[in-house]
Amino acid sequence: MPSVLGMLEAREKKVREEVARLREEAERVQAALVAAEGALVRLAGARETVAEVLGEQAGQGGELTSGAVAGSTVPHRGVAS
């Protein structure tokens, strides 16, 4: 029959391994969070810049269009049957 101290040591080893695994997972999640937050900041900045440019264009009497703009890429569409 195993001793109480031996059982406690075995249990402690399992818990230490779980703590190490969870720390690694937390580090991975933290890195993913930092990357996602960076992407969010960049996207928000891009949106603000586009809104500013469009606002300046509208303020200068520029016509805002929802169609193709000179120099933009328009996808080729095949002939419908």
Rosetta blueprint (number, residue, H / E / L):
1 M L
2 P L
3 S L
4 V H
5 L H
6 G H
7 M H
8 L H
9 E H
10 A H
11 R H
12 E H
13 K H
14 K H
15 V H
16 R H
17 E H
18 E H
19 V H
20 A H
21 R H
22 L H
23 R H
24 E H
25 E H
26 A H
27 E H
28 R H
29 V H
30 Q H
31 A H
32 A H
33 L H
34 V H
35 A H
36 A H
37 E H
38 G H
39 A H
40 L H
41 V H
42 R H
43 L H
44 A H
45 G H
46 A H
47 R H
48 E H
49 T H
50 V H
51 A H
52 E H
53 V H
54 L H
55 G H
56 E H
57 Q H
58 A H
59 G H
60 Q L
61 G L
62 G L
63 E L
64 L L
65 T L
66 S L
67 G L
68 A L
69 V L
70 A L
71 G L
72 S L
73 T L
74 V L
75 P L
76 H L
77 R L
78 G L
79 V L
80 A L
81 S L
